[in-house]
Amino acid sequence: MPTDTTTVDPSGIDAQLPTDVVFDLLSDARRRYALYYLSQRVGAITLEELVDGVVHHEGPVTDDQFVDVTLSFQHNHLGKLVDAGVVRYEPATTRIDREPAATALDPYLELVFDGGASS
């Protein structure tokens, strides 16, 4: 019988996400890179730091692009990531931190970004 969750047990942390949630979170290139960027950091970062990382990943940086990416995270991506339980966001400080459930996405992110696949 097929399973409807993805389970990864790194260092004793049991991270489970429904398969549909995994595919939804990874379906957008910006969100995918943001998740990877967060996985490469220790501790919380600011929304500005995350946006800066995403913008630089996408190519040449313009002020308009920075605003566009910031708005896309404020109005779309952060909500999805928080609702899925893979990040915690503190609007007052704009701090973003990975939740343990995010480790379920790491094998896919490593395949895309460390394995040479196109993002």
Buried (B, 14 or more C-beta within 10 A) or exposed (E): EEEEEBEBEEEEEEBBBBEEBBEBBBEBBBBBBBBBBBBEBEEBBEBEBBBBBBBBBBEEEEEEBBEBBBEBBBEEBBEBBBEBBBBEBEEEEBBBBBBEBBBBBBEBBEEBBEEEEEE
